[in-house]
């Protein structure tokens, strides 16, 4: 299981605590230093059943600085995944991938369904 997160991110820390409490092992990868590839992000979005546009960290500084909200309507999914793979700070955290299962962000409900 690959856990793409950021140690300073409170949402990533909550997700880590959840997995550790359940005894689930994972490999932590700093999303800001080594973001997932575009194809891995596409697979994660599909597995987590979320739209590509929802893969952005909409509350992040880089999202605001780059004016992505205004650009979103014109971006294709391929554009989005390429942009995200090039800048891990734009990705909603954490992204957890294990084979054909994935979660993006953290909610206890989605983790309970996905990571039993």
VMD Tcl script that draws the C-alpha trace (Angstrom):
set ca {
  {0.00 0.00 0.00}
  {1.34 3.42 -0.99}
  {0.43 6.43 1.14}
  {1.13 9.73 -0.61}
  {0.93 12.35 2.10}
  {2.64 15.28 3.73}
  {3.87 15.11 7.33}
  {2.83 18.70 8.06}
  {-0.70 18.11 6.76}
  {-3.27 17.49 9.50}
  {-5.46 15.45 7.14}
  {-2.53 13.18 6.27}
  {-1.77 12.74 9.97}
  {-5.41 11.79 10.70}
  {-5.32 9.22 7.91}
  {-2.04 7.78 9.20}
  {-3.47 7.47 12.72}
  {-6.51 5.68 11.32}
  {-4.42 3.15 9.37}
  {-2.05 2.59 12.29}
  {-4.97 2.01 14.69}
  {-6.30 -0.65 12.29}
  {-2.85 -2.26 12.02}
  {-2.65 -1.54 8.30}
  {0.92 -1.28 6.97}
  {1.81 1.25 4.28}
  {4.77 2.90 2.58}
  {4.79 6.65 3.23}
  {5.80 8.79 0.26}
  {6.11 12.56 0.59}
  {3.65 13.82 -2.02}
  {5.49 17.16 -2.30}
  {8.81 15.50 -3.15}
  {7.60 12.54 -5.20}
  {4.02 12.99 -6.44}
  {2.25 10.03 -8.04}
  {2.44 9.73 -11.83}
  {-0.41 10.96 -14.00}
  {-1.47 7.37 -14.67}
  {-1.40 6.52 -10.94}
  {-3.53 9.58 -10.20}
  {-5.97 8.65 -12.95}
  {-6.24 5.13 -11.52}
  {-6.71 6.50 -7.99}
  {-9.49 8.84 -9.12}
  {-11.24 5.98 -10.91}
  {-10.83 3.56 -7.98}
  {-11.99 6.20 -5.46}
  {-14.88 7.09 -7.80}
  {-14.15 10.82 -7.83}
  {-13.99 13.33 -10.65}
  {-10.53 14.47 -11.78}
  {-11.38 18.05 -10.75}
  {-11.88 16.85 -7.15}
  {-8.25 15.67 -7.04}
  {-7.07 19.25 -6.43}
  {-6.20 20.55 -2.98}
  {-8.62 23.45 -3.42}
  {-7.65 25.01 -0.09}
  {-3.94 25.04 -0.91}
  {-1.78 28.06 -1.50}
  {-0.54 26.86 -4.91}
  {-4.13 26.27 -6.09}
  {-4.98 29.89 -5.30}
  {-1.69 31.34 -6.61}
  {-2.06 29.58 -9.97}
  {-5.73 30.58 -10.33}
  {-6.74 26.99 -10.97}
  {-10.38 27.55 -9.99}
  {-10.73 29.86 -12.98}
  {-8.90 27.44 -15.30}
  {-10.80 24.29 -14.26}
  {-13.73 24.55 -16.73}
  {-11.30 24.50 -19.68}
  {-9.04 21.68 -18.42}
  {-9.37 18.14 -19.73}
  {-8.83 15.19 -17.39}
  {-5.48 14.55 -19.11}
  {-4.46 18.18 -18.45}
  {-5.47 17.83 -14.80}
  {-3.55 14.61 -14.17}
  {-0.46 16.00 -15.91}
  {-0.64 19.20 -13.83}
  {-1.09 17.26 -10.58}
  {1.74 14.82 -11.34}
  {4.02 17.83 -11.87}
  {3.24 19.48 -8.53}
  {2.38 17.38 -5.47}
  {1.26 20.46 -3.54}
  {-1.75 20.71 -5.85}
  {-3.01 17.22 -4.96}
  {-5.70 16.64 -2.36}
  {-4.04 14.67 0.44}
  {-3.54 11.92 1.21}
  {-3.76 9.63 -1.80}
  {-3.68 6.00 -0.67}
  {-3.35 3.33 -3.35}
  {-3.37 -0.43 -2.96}
  {-3.87 -2.40 -6.14}
  {-7.34 -1.60 -7.47}
  {-8.42 0.27 -4.33}
  {-7.75 3.92 -3.53}
  {-8.87 6.84 -1.41}
  {-8.25 10.54 -1.93}
  {-8.40 12.84 1.06}
  {-9.57 11.49 4.40}
  {-13.00 10.68 5.71}
  {-13.53 7.98 8.27}
  {-16.55 6.74 6.31}
  {-14.60 6.21 3.07}
  {-11.69 4.63 4.98}
  {-14.08 2.24 6.77}
  {-15.49 1.15 3.38}
  {-12.15 0.88 1.58}
  {-9.54 -0.10 4.16}
  {-11.23 -2.76 6.30}
}
mol new
graphics top color blue
foreach p $ca { graphics top sphere $p radius 0.5 }
foreach p [lrange $ca 0 end-1] q [lrange $ca 1 end] { graphics top cylinder $p $q radius 0.2 }
display resetview
